Amino acid sequence: MPNQLQQIAIRWFDAFNSKNLENLLALYDDDAQHFSPKLKIRQPETNGLIIGKEAMRVWWQDAFDRLPTLHYKVTSLTANTDRVFMEYIRQVEGEADMLVAEVLELKEGKIVFSRVYHG
């Protein structure tokens, strides 16, 4: 099971880095939740939390449009039976690299909750 969850994380990075929004969203449950400190800053009314694929579509499409050079470089993946802990470097041309940790919680092969932590 942990290996299957790591494969989902690898597909997540592939979809994100290729800016393939449909493949990225396909990894999520329809009612999934996503929490990010960047959301708190850019959309304070969310208090950092969005719910559902449509909200995620809007959020990530905006990121892809604003930051065409955005790329995540994986440094570590650790999985157990229901979650993957991902560490990566957020790279954007013209900005300092940022260390990021993210937890994907999965149920029945779909991401149901993702939480981002900046370091």
N, C-alpha and C positions, 0 to 999 in steps of 0.2 A: 504493500500500500504506500509506504513513504516514497518509493521510486515512482509510482504513478503520479503522486502529488508533485514531485520534482519535475516530471515531464509537463505537467500543467503550467508550472512556473516558467519553464523554458519556453513553452508556447506563448505565455503571457509576454515575456521579454521580446520574443520574435515579432509578435503582433505590434507591440508598443514601438519598438525601434523601426519597424517598417511603416509605421503610421497606418496600419490596417485596422481601422476602427471596428469593422464588422467582426473580424477574427478576435479582437480583444473582447468585445461585448459578448461574443458567443461563449466565452469562458465563464460568464456570470449568470447566476440565477436571476430571473426577472425582477425579483424584489430585493436584490442584493443591496448592501449598504457600503458606502465608501467614506472613510474619514481621512482628512489631510489638513495639516497646518496651512498649506497653500490655499485651501478652500476658505479657511478662516480669514485670510488676508484679502483674497480677491472677491469673495462673496460672503461678507460678514454675517448676512442674514441667515446663512446656513449653519452658523456656529461650527463649521468644519465638517458637517455630515450631509451627504446626499443619499437619497434612496431611490432605487430603481434604475433600470438600464437607460431610460430616456434622459434622466438627469446626468448620468455618467457620459452619455453620448455628447451632450452639450458641453460638459466640463472638458472632456478630452479633445473634442474637436477644436474648442477654443485654444487649448494648449498647443495642439499641432499647428494651428493657424498662426498663433503668436510666436511660437518658438520652433521654426522649421529645422533647426539643427539639434533639437533636443534628442539626447541619446542616453540610455542607461547601460552602464557597464557592470555586469554581474561580478561580485567578488565572493559571494557565499550563498549557498542554498542549503537549508536544513529542514527536513520534513519529519512529521510523525504521522499518526493515523488520520488526523483531521485538519492539519494546518501546515503551512510552509512559511518559514522565516527566511526572508530574502534580504541580503545586503547588497547594495549597489552604489555606484557613483553616478550622480546626475551631472551630465555634461551638456552645456549650452555654449556655443561660440560667443565669446565676449563676456562670459560670466565665470566666476570662480567655480571650480568643481564642488559639489556638495555630497557629503556622505548621507546615505538614506538607508533606513531599514523599513521593511514593510512585511506585514503579516497577512497572509491569505487564509481565511477559514473556509473549508470546503465541506459540502454535504452532497452526497450522491453525485460526485464528479463535477460539481459546479461551485464557483466561488460565491459564498453567501455574505461575506464581510471582509473588507480589506481596510487595514489601518496603516497609515504612513507616519514614520517618525524621522525627523531630521536630526543629524548629529553635527 
